[in-house]
Every structure is written in C-alpha cells, then in structure tokens.
Amino acid sequence: RRVHGVELAEGRAGDNVGVNIRGLAVTALKRGFVIGDATRSPPSDVLSFTAQLVVLNHPSAIRVGYTPTLCCHSASVAVRFAELMHTVDRRSGTVKELAPETLVK
C-alpha cells in the first residue's frame, strides 16, 4: 500500500490509497466497487456504524432520530442517528459534552 509514493502498513481516514492486485487489471475495478479478503474477512453489510461528523452549516437543531442522506463516493443512503455520543471542542479536540440532546449552531 502506498500513498503519494510512501509505503503504508494501513490506510486511515482521509488517506487516498491506491491498490494493485496481481492478476487483476486496473480497469477491472470500477468506481464504487468494494474489495476485501473473501477467505479471512469478507466485506459485509452492517446494521450500524459510528461516525465522527463535522457540521459546517445546518438550519436547525440535530437530534436523535434525524435522518440525513449519507453520500460516500458513489453511494447515497438514508441513515438515522440512533445516538449522539458527545461534542468536541474544535480548537482543543477535547470532549465538551457527553450525550447531548441536540446539536445546535
């Protein structure tokens, strides 16, 4: 795995990682495809996931039950917020409030 010519042991959030698979042409993988190791840990659906969100501009309060559309690469899926875990101070990165009822501007 390499990012900008630098070898990496793993890809992390925000990294743009290119993958070459021996015996598979680059043109065989199209945008939106998912690759994984089918024998050890095949990719699968999930019922829930945890995400860190940065709200830049929102006209009202965000609370549990809010249902935005999540756009990630070529996928657009409606998701539902089941829990708001905490808010984080933008400058220091420290937790400001645990389990807030709403997120407001």
ChimeraX commands (.cxc) that place a marker at each C-alpha (Angstrom):
marker #1 position 0.00,0.00,0.00 radius 0.5
marker #1 position 1.39,3.35,-0.99 radius 0.5
marker #1 position 0.18,6.94,-0.58 radius 0.5
marker #1 position 1.96,9.52,-2.74 radius 0.5
marker #1 position 4.84,7.07,-3.20 radius 0.5
marker #1 position 5.18,6.37,0.54 radius 0.5
marker #1 position 4.60,2.78,1.68 radius 0.5
marker #1 position 1.98,2.36,4.44 radius 0.5
marker #1 position 1.05,-0.55,6.67 radius 0.5
marker #1 position -2.60,0.59,6.71 radius 0.5
marker #1 position -4.89,3.22,5.23 radius 0.5
marker #1 position -6.57,5.60,7.69 radius 0.5
marker #1 position -9.40,8.11,7.46 radius 0.5
marker #1 position -8.50,10.84,4.98 radius 0.5
marker #1 position -5.83,8.81,3.16 radius 0.5
marker #1 position -6.19,8.31,-0.58 radius 0.5
marker #1 position -4.83,4.83,-1.07 radius 0.5
marker #1 position -4.22,3.06,-4.37 radius 0.5
marker #1 position -4.27,-0.73,-4.59 radius 0.5
marker #1 position -2.74,-3.01,-7.20 radius 0.5
marker #1 position -3.82,-6.65,-7.21 radius 0.5
marker #1 position -1.62,-9.15,-9.01 radius 0.5
marker #1 position -3.51,-10.81,-11.86 radius 0.5
marker #1 position -6.29,-8.21,-11.91 radius 0.5
marker #1 position -6.29,-5.40,-14.49 radius 0.5
marker #1 position -6.70,-1.85,-13.17 radius 0.5
marker #1 position -9.71,-1.45,-15.48 radius 0.5
marker #1 position -11.47,-4.41,-13.80 radius 0.5
marker #1 position -12.17,-2.33,-10.68 radius 0.5
marker #1 position -14.73,0.41,-11.21 radius 0.5
marker #1 position -15.80,3.31,-9.01 radius 0.5
marker #1 position -17.99,2.10,-6.15 radius 0.5
marker #1 position -16.61,-1.47,-6.10 radius 0.5
marker #1 position -15.67,-2.94,-2.73 radius 0.5
marker #1 position -12.61,-5.16,-2.39 radius 0.5
marker #1 position -11.67,-7.39,0.51 radius 0.5
marker #1 position -10.22,-10.72,1.55 radius 0.5
marker #1 position -13.03,-13.22,0.90 radius 0.5
marker #1 position -11.29,-16.01,2.84 radius 0.5
marker #1 position -10.34,-14.21,6.06 radius 0.5
marker #1 position -12.71,-11.27,6.48 radius 0.5
marker #1 position -15.10,-10.71,3.57 radius 0.5
marker #1 position -16.84,-7.32,3.23 radius 0.5
marker #1 position -20.40,-7.44,4.55 radius 0.5
marker #1 position -23.41,-5.27,5.33 radius 0.5
marker #1 position -23.69,-3.60,8.73 radius 0.5
marker #1 position -26.74,-2.64,10.75 radius 0.5
marker #1 position -25.00,0.31,12.39 radius 0.5
marker #1 position -21.71,2.21,12.47 radius 0.5
marker #1 position -20.11,5.01,14.45 radius 0.5
marker #1 position -19.03,8.16,12.62 radius 0.5
marker #1 position -17.46,11.47,13.54 radius 0.5
marker #1 position -19.32,14.35,11.90 radius 0.5
marker #1 position -18.32,17.95,11.39 radius 0.5
marker #1 position -21.40,20.14,10.99 radius 0.5
marker #1 position -20.49,23.19,8.93 radius 0.5
marker #1 position -23.91,24.73,8.40 radius 0.5
marker #1 position -27.33,23.41,9.38 radius 0.5
marker #1 position -30.54,25.46,9.61 radius 0.5
marker #1 position -31.93,23.75,12.74 radius 0.5
marker #1 position -31.01,21.53,15.68 radius 0.5
marker #1 position -29.85,17.96,15.02 radius 0.5
marker #1 position -31.13,15.31,17.44 radius 0.5
marker #1 position -31.50,11.55,17.77 radius 0.5
marker #1 position -33.79,10.29,15.01 radius 0.5
marker #1 position -32.53,12.81,12.44 radius 0.5
marker #1 position -32.37,11.11,9.01 radius 0.5
marker #1 position -29.89,12.70,6.59 radius 0.5
marker #1 position -28.66,11.25,3.31 radius 0.5
marker #1 position -25.10,9.94,3.61 radius 0.5
marker #1 position -23.08,10.38,0.42 radius 0.5
marker #1 position -19.83,8.46,0.27 radius 0.5
marker #1 position -18.07,8.17,-3.10 radius 0.5
marker #1 position -20.74,6.81,-5.45 radius 0.5
marker #1 position -23.25,5.71,-2.77 radius 0.5
marker #1 position -26.16,7.76,-1.38 radius 0.5
marker #1 position -28.03,6.14,1.51 radius 0.5
marker #1 position -30.54,7.43,4.08 radius 0.5
marker #1 position -29.17,6.94,7.61 radius 0.5
marker #1 position -30.75,7.54,11.02 radius 0.5
marker #1 position -28.92,8.97,14.03 radius 0.5
marker #1 position -29.53,6.48,16.86 radius 0.5
marker #1 position -27.31,8.26,19.39 radius 0.5
marker #1 position -25.35,11.49,19.80 radius 0.5
marker #1 position -22.29,10.39,21.77 radius 0.5
marker #1 position -20.52,13.70,22.51 radius 0.5
marker #1 position -19.50,17.08,21.20 radius 0.5
marker #1 position -15.86,18.06,20.72 radius 0.5
marker #1 position -14.18,21.45,21.09 radius 0.5
marker #1 position -12.92,22.47,17.63 radius 0.5
marker #1 position -9.69,24.02,18.88 radius 0.5
marker #1 position -8.52,21.61,21.57 radius 0.5
marker #1 position -10.19,18.37,20.44 radius 0.5
marker #1 position -11.40,17.69,23.99 radius 0.5
marker #1 position -14.90,16.39,24.74 radius 0.5
marker #1 position -17.24,19.28,25.62 radius 0.5
marker #1 position -20.49,17.46,26.37 radius 0.5
marker #1 position -21.42,13.79,26.74 radius 0.5
marker #1 position -24.70,12.52,25.22 radius 0.5
marker #1 position -26.07,15.93,24.13 radius 0.5
marker #1 position -29.80,16.09,23.43 radius 0.5
marker #1 position -29.27,18.30,20.39 radius 0.5
marker #1 position -26.50,19.74,18.25 radius 0.5
marker #1 position -27.09,23.40,17.53 radius 0.5
marker #1 position -25.07,26.04,15.74 radius 0.5
marker link #1:1,2 radius 0.2
marker link #1:2,3 radius 0.2
marker link #1:3,4 radius 0.2
marker link #1:4,5 radius 0.2
marker link #1:5,6 radius 0.2
marker link #1:6,7 radius 0.2
marker link #1:7,8 radius 0.2
marker link #1:8,9 radius 0.2
marker link #1:9,10 radius 0.2
marker link #1:10,11 radius 0.2
marker link #1:11,12 radius 0.2
marker link #1:12,13 radius 0.2
marker link #1:13,14 radius 0.2
marker link #1:14,15 radius 0.2
marker link #1:15,16 radius 0.2
marker link #1:16,17 radius 0.2
marker link #1:17,18 radius 0.2
marker link #1:18,19 radius 0.2
marker link #1:19,20 radius 0.2
marker link #1:20,21 radius 0.2
marker link #1:21,22 radius 0.2
marker link #1:22,23 radius 0.2
marker link #1:23,24 radius 0.2
marker link #1:24,25 radius 0.2
marker link #1:25,26 radius 0.2
marker link #1:26,27 radius 0.2
marker link #1:27,28 radius 0.2
marker link #1:28,29 radius 0.2
marker link #1:29,30 radius 0.2
marker link #1:30,31 radius 0.2
marker link #1:31,32 radius 0.2
marker link #1:32,33 radius 0.2
marker link #1:33,34 radius 0.2
marker link #1:34,35 radius 0.2
marker link #1:35,36 radius 0.2
marker link #1:36,37 radius 0.2
marker link #1:37,38 radius 0.2
marker link #1:38,39 radius 0.2
marker link #1:39,40 radius 0.2
marker link #1:40,41 radius 0.2
marker link #1:41,42 radius 0.2
marker link #1:42,43 radius 0.2
marker link #1:43,44 radius 0.2
marker link #1:44,45 radius 0.2
marker link #1:45,46 radius 0.2
marker link #1:46,47 radius 0.2
marker link #1:47,48 radius 0.2
marker link #1:48,49 radius 0.2
marker link #1:49,50 radius 0.2
marker link #1:50,51 radius 0.2
marker link #1:51,52 radius 0.2
marker link #1:52,53 radius 0.2
marker link #1:53,54 radius 0.2
marker link #1:54,55 radius 0.2
marker link #1:55,56 radius 0.2
marker link #1:56,57 radius 0.2
marker link #1:57,58 radius 0.2
marker link #1:58,59 radius 0.2
marker link #1:59,60 radius 0.2
marker link #1:60,61 radius 0.2
marker link #1:61,62 radius 0.2
marker link #1:62,63 radius 0.2
marker link #1:63,64 radius 0.2
marker link #1:64,65 radius 0.2
marker link #1:65,66 radius 0.2
marker link #1:66,67 radius 0.2
marker link #1:67,68 radius 0.2
marker link #1:68,69 radius 0.2
marker link #1:69,70 radius 0.2
marker link #1:70,71 radius 0.2
marker link #1:71,72 radius 0.2
marker link #1:72,73 radius 0.2
marker link #1:73,74 radius 0.2
marker link #1:74,75 radius 0.2
marker link #1:75,76 radius 0.2
marker link #1:76,77 radius 0.2
marker link #1:77,78 radius 0.2
marker link #1:78,79 radius 0.2
marker link #1:79,80 radius 0.2
marker link #1:80,81 radius 0.2
marker link #1:81,82 radius 0.2
marker link #1:82,83 radius 0.2
marker link #1:83,84 radius 0.2
marker link #1:84,85 radius 0.2
marker link #1:85,86 radius 0.2
marker link #1:86,87 radius 0.2
marker link #1:87,88 radius 0.2
marker link #1:88,89 radius 0.2
marker link #1:89,90 radius 0.2
marker link #1:90,91 radius 0.2
marker link #1:91,92 radius 0.2
marker link #1:92,93 radius 0.2
marker link #1:93,94 radius 0.2
marker link #1:94,95 radius 0.2
marker link #1:95,96 radius 0.2
marker link #1:96,97 radius 0.2
marker link #1:97,98 radius 0.2
marker link #1:98,99 radius 0.2
marker link #1:99,100 radius 0.2
marker link #1:100,101 radius 0.2
marker link #1:101,102 radius 0.2
marker link #1:102,103 radius 0.2
marker link #1:103,104 radius 0.2
marker link #1:104,105 radius 0.2
view
